């Protein structure tokens, strides 16, 4: 009876967690504190202005803490649903154990921990870009070039061997769990299972997540679109075939931005 309850409740609970993350992000973005969530897109010409809007003068700790919270919410909303097949397989494998709920929580903790570390790295890089823009009048008015470069990088990555190697690990959750779970040092194995899966997930999706800095992290609509694309890539039978068309679309977008920016500069 207990196992049946957990089996029936798992997917609704995950759906509730994901929906709560999306709702919180939407309310946050619409609130007066939305500036802490949206650092401004790198396609904007006034890159330094976006930095000033995002960070109050002389304050680092509070915006940093709010950014980490926003990134964690974004990860739960966008990336956790893409890992539901692996979580469901692990839940079934450990359903007979008395500590199965704690082990599942450790898998999720390891997964989110890796994504949080990646988000912190991006945050530091973003701050470096804003600091550089404040000292460079040229970059202040040509931030769109940085956005176009990131779009081109993301497009090219869609054709890389690393992308497909990591994607295959994400698309075979049963084999992945079987390789990383023995049940001997249960807590450690569960945490490392989540972390290893997080590393492959970052390896597969980092370039697409980087697009959030190009278009602005506060755009819930873009988050939904990118989350849907990554979920399809990882879980649908034909998802692997999305990578090449998506790469071409990103390269075309970057080319259009460069052409439009060049025409504006010459005009």
C-alpha positions in Angstrom: 0.0 0.0 0.0 2.8 2.4 0.9 4.7 1.7 -2.3 1.5 2.2 -4.3 1.0 5.6 -2.7 4.5 6.7 -3.5 4.2 5.5 -7.1 0.9 7.4 -7.6 2.2 10.5 -5.8 5.6 10.9 -7.4 4.7 12.4 -10.7 2.0 14.8 -9.3 4.5 16.0 -6.7 7.2 16.6 -9.3 4.6 18.4 -11.5 3.5 20.5 -8.5 7.2 21.4 -7.7 7.8 22.4 -11.3 4.6 24.4 -11.6 5.4 26.2 -8.3 8.8 27.2 -9.6 7.3 28.6 -12.8 4.7 30.5 -10.9 7.3 31.9 -8.5 9.5 33.0 -11.5 6.5 34.7 -13.2 5.5 36.5 -10.0 9.0 37.5 -9.4 9.6 38.8 -12.9 6.4 40.9 -12.7 7.2 42.3 -9.2 9.3 45.5 -8.4 12.1 43.1 -7.5 12.2 41.7 -11.1 15.4 43.6 -11.7 17.3 41.1 -9.5 16.1 38.3 -11.7 16.7 39.9 -15.1 20.3 41.2 -15.7 19.4 42.5 -19.1 20.1 40.8 -22.4 23.5 41.0 -24.1 21.8 41.9 -27.3 20.9 45.3 -25.8 23.0 48.2 -27.0 23.2 49.8 -23.6 24.9 46.9 -21.8 26.3 49.1 -19.1 22.9 50.6 -18.4 21.5 47.1 -18.0 24.2 46.4 -15.4 23.3 49.5 -13.5 19.6 48.6 -13.4 20.4 45.1 -12.2 22.8 45.9 -9.3 22.3 48.7 -6.8 25.4 50.7 -6.1 27.7 49.3 -3.5 25.7 46.1 -2.8 27.0 42.7 -3.9 25.8 40.2 -1.3 22.0 40.7 -1.7 21.9 40.8 -5.5 24.2 37.7 -5.6 22.0 35.8 -3.1 18.9 36.7 -5.1 20.6 35.7 -8.3 21.5 32.3 -6.9 17.9 31.9 -5.7 16.5 32.9 -9.2 18.9 30.5 -11.0 17.9 27.7 -8.7 14.2 28.3 -9.4 15.0 28.5 -13.1 16.8 25.2 -12.9 13.9 23.5 -11.1 11.5 24.9 -13.7 13.5 24.2 -16.8 15.8 21.3 -16.1 14.3 19.1 -13.4 11.4 18.1 -15.8 13.9 16.9 -18.3 15.3 14.4 -15.8 12.0 12.9 -14.7 12.6 9.6 -16.5 15.8 9.1 -14.6 14.2 10.1 -11.3 11.3 7.7 -11.9 13.7 4.8 -12.7 15.7 5.5 -9.6 12.5 5.7 -7.5 11.4 2.3 -8.8 14.8 0.7 -8.2 14.8 1.9 -4.6 11.0 1.6 -3.8 11.5 -1.4 -1.5 14.1 0.5 0.7 13.0 2.2 3.9 15.2 5.2 3.0 14.0 5.5 -0.6 12.6 9.0 -0.2 15.8 10.4 1.3 17.9 8.7 -1.5 15.7 10.3 -4.2 16.1 13.7 -2.4 19.9 13.2 -2.5 19.8 12.5 -6.3 17.8 15.7 -6.8 20.2 17.6 -4.5 23.3 16.4 -6.4 21.7 17.3 -9.7 20.7 20.8 -8.6 24.0 21.3 -6.9 25.9 20.9 -10.2 23.5 23.3 -12.0 23.9 25.8 -9.1 27.7 25.7 -9.5 27.3 26.3 -13.2 24.9 29.2 -12.5 27.4 30.7 -10.1 30.1 30.5 -12.8 27.9 32.2 -15.3 27.0 34.9 -12.7 30.6 35.7 -12.2 31.2 35.8 -16.0 28.2 38.0 -16.4 29.5 40.4 -13.8 32.9 40.5 -15.5 31.2 41.4 -18.8 29.2 44.2 -17.1 32.4 45.5 -15.4 34.2 45.5 -18.7 31.3 47.3 -20.4 31.4 50.1 -17.7 35.1 50.7 -18.7 34.6 50.4 -22.4 32.4 52.9 -24.3 32.7 50.9 -27.4 31.2 47.7 -25.8 28.6 49.9 -24.1 27.1 50.7 -27.5 28.0 47.4 -29.2 26.8 44.8 -26.7 24.9 43.2 -29.5 28.1 41.8 -30.9 28.6 39.8 -27.7 25.1 38.5 -28.0 25.6 37.5 -31.6 28.9 35.7 -30.7 27.1 33.7 -28.0 24.3 32.7 -30.4 26.9 31.6 -32.9 28.8 29.6 -30.2 25.5 27.9 -29.1 24.7 27.1 -32.8 28.1 25.6 -33.5 27.9 23.6 -30.2 24.8 21.8 -31.5 27.0 20.1 -34.1 29.8 19.1 -31.7 30.7 15.6 -30.6 30.6 16.6 -26.9 26.9 17.7 -27.4 25.9 14.3 -28.7 28.0 12.3 -26.3 26.4 14.1 -23.3 22.9 13.9 -25.0 23.2 10.2 -25.3 23.9 9.8 -21.6 20.8 11.9 -20.9 18.7 9.8 -23.3 19.5 6.5 -21.7 18.5 6.9 -18.1 18.1 3.2 -17.3 21.7 2.4 -18.4 22.9 5.5 -16.6 21.3 4.5 -13.3 22.6 1.0 -13.6 26.2 2.2 -14.1 26.1 4.5 -11.1 23.9 2.7 -8.5 25.0 -0.3 -6.5 23.2 0.4 -3.2 26.2 -0.3 -1.1 27.2 3.2 0.1 23.6 4.3 -0.6 23.7 8.0 0.4 27.0 8.7 -1.3 26.0 6.8 -4.5 22.7 8.7 -4.7 24.3 12.1 -4.3 27.0 11.2 -6.9 24.4 9.8 -9.3 22.6 13.1 -9.3 25.8 15.0 -9.6 27.0 12.9 -12.5 23.7 13.2 -14.3 23.9 17.0 -13.7 27.3 17.1 -15.2 26.1 15.4 -18.4 23.1 17.6 -18.4 25.2 20.7 -18.2 27.5 19.3 -20.9 24.5 18.8 -23.1 22.6 22.0 -22.4 25.1 24.7 -21.2 25.1 26.6 -24.5 21.3 26.8 -24.6 21.2 27.9 -21.0 23.8 30.6 -21.9 21.1 32.0 -24.2 19.3 33.3 -21.2 22.0 35.9 -20.8 21.7 36.9 -24.4 17.9 37.4 -24.3 17.5 38.4 -20.6 17.0 36.0 -17.7 13.7 37.5 -16.7 11.9 36.3 -19.8 9.6 33.5 -18.6 8.4 32.9 -22.2 11.9 32.2 -23.4 12.5 30.0 -20.4 9.4 27.9 -21.3 10.5 27.6 -24.9 14.1 26.6 -24.1 12.9 24.2 -21.4 10.5 22.5 -23.9 13.3 22.2 -26.5 15.7 20.6 -24.0 13.0 18.3 -22.7 12.2 17.2 -26.2 15.9 16.7 -27.1 16.5 14.5 -24.0 13.3 12.5 -23.8 11.4 12.2 -27.1 12.3 9.4 -29.6 13.0 11.9 -32.3 14.6 14.5 -29.9 18.2 13.9 -31.1 17.2 15.1 -34.5 16.4 18.6 -33.1 20.0 19.5 -32.5 21.1 20.2 -36.1 18.1 22.3 -37.1 18.3 24.2 -33.8 22.0 24.9 -34.5 21.3 26.2 -38.0 18.6 28.5 -36.6 20.9 29.9 -33.9 23.6 30.5 -36.5 21.1 32.2 -38.8 20.0 34.4 -35.9 23.6 35.4 -35.1 24.2 36.2 -38.8 21.0 38.3 -39.0 22.1 40.3 -35.9 25.6 41.0 -37.3 24.1 42.0 -40.7 21.5 44.3 -39.0 24.1 45.8 -36.6 26.5 46.4 -39.5 23.9 48.1 -41.5 22.9 50.3 -38.6 26.5 51.2 -37.9 27.2 52.1 -41.5 24.0 54.1 -41.8 
